[in-house]
Amino acid sequence: MLVCAQLTCYIKSVNMSKKKADLKVFILGEANVGKTTLLYRYIEGVFQDQISTIGASFFLKQWGKRHVSLWDTAGEERFSGLSNLYCRGASAVIMAFDVTRPSSFHSLRSRFLPLVEYANHNCLVVVTATKVDLAKDTTPIITMAQGLEFTKTLNKELQLTTVPYFETSSKTGKDVTEVFEYVFRHCFPDENLHKKTPPVHIKSRSSTVDLETQSNDEETMKVGCC
């Protein structure tokens, strides 16, 4: 069966239109757990509800002197085959689940963990609980202890000083920036001090992308098939 997808790219920093990404970060998780909202909150600094991804999208961002591509894919099972392709070359993976939906946590191991095998060797895996602002005492949620234990098993080959598990809220902004800063500081250990570059919106244009050799250096674009 042919699955048609749309790939959307946004450049959010100065002088990125001709730069090749130094780091690829991939976000995994079921549909509607808030992956795109999390990414949008980090990039734009605002809460944007009801954002959905069709196929895949990625943002190009400057972090200090480094250029980072942040990838997000739709969580529906019909796009699982595409996720294998997009994971290639990733040095870090952010696995997101809805803290109010225990099933979305358990699917990280059963459905999404195998995709990490397509990423780079010794890939950092960050686990992120989303929508903590919605959690209530009566809601069956995943505890922090469960999240920490699961995250430890995913990074047992890495010598980490802290466990990369975060409980976030895209609505309030709780620990959203901390998720991405942890990734960048781990992948660029010699650049702990950096000057943030303000985002710049670049006009979109149509283009085509070879997903096997895509170099993450195009201007803002939308790509679709069908």
Protein Blocks (a to p, Z undefined) as FASTA:
>chain_A
ZZddddddddfbehklmcccfbdcddeddehiopmmmmmmmmnopacehiacehiacddd
dehjbccddddddfbfklmmmmmmmmgopabdcddddfklmklmmmmmmmmmmmmmmmce
hiacddddehklmpcfklccddfklmmmmmmmmmmmpccfbdcdddddfknopoklmmmm
mmmmmmmmmlmbccdddddddddddddddfklogolaccddddeZZ
